[in-house]
């Protein structure tokens, strides 16, 4: 039986990433029912991003972004 030749991988140097803005944690308490409702409205694996987007849309008075989230929630709740 013949041996397979293995190819050497060329290791490329990692590019340095620009420093990111420092992040903080913003937390709040809610009931299990509210949490489940948010998860259902946001869709699988998207609850945190959904809530963050909703909070920022409200804080920025961005009614168009908020309406987009509401439309997304209506679709996911069907």
N, C-alpha and C positions, 0 to 999 in steps of 0.2 A: 504494500500500500504506500502511496506517495504522501509526503508531508506537504501540508499547505504552507505557503509562504506568508508570513505575517508582515504587514506593512508598519513601518514606524510612523507614529503620529507626530506631526509637527506641533509643538507647543507654542502658541502665540501668547505674547505678554498681555496681561489684562490691562484694559484701558481704565484709567482712573475716572471715577464718576464724580460729577459735580456734587458738592455737599448739598444735602437736602435740608429743607427748613425743619427745625426741631418740632416734633409732634408732642402733643399733650393728650391726656385722657379726659374725656367728658362723659360722665356716667349719670344715669338716673334710674330710679326704681319704677317698676310697673308690675301689674298683675300678670299671672301666667296667661290669662285669657287675652289680655292686650298683646303680650309677646307673641302668642300663637296667631293672633289676627294680623300682626305686622309681618310675620313669616309667611303667612298665606298670601297677603297682598303683594309682598315683594317678590315672591317666587323663590325657588330653591337656591339657597346659598347667597342670597342678595339682601338680606335684612339690614345688615349694618350700613351698606352703601345706600339703601333705600331711605333709612332714617336720617343719615347724614345729609343726603340730597334734599330731603324734605325740610330739615332744620335750616340748612343754608338758603334754600329757596325762600322760606318764610323770613329769615333774617335779612335777606337782600331785597325783600319785596318783589321777588321775581315770580309773578303770577303765572307766566307761561311755563316755567320749569315745574312749578307746583301742579299745574293742570296736566302736564305730561305724566307726572308721577301718579296722579289720580286716575288717569286713563290706563296706565300700566296696572294699577291695583285692580281696576274694574275687570281688566282682561284676565288677570291671575285668579280672581275670586269667582270666576264663572265655573 
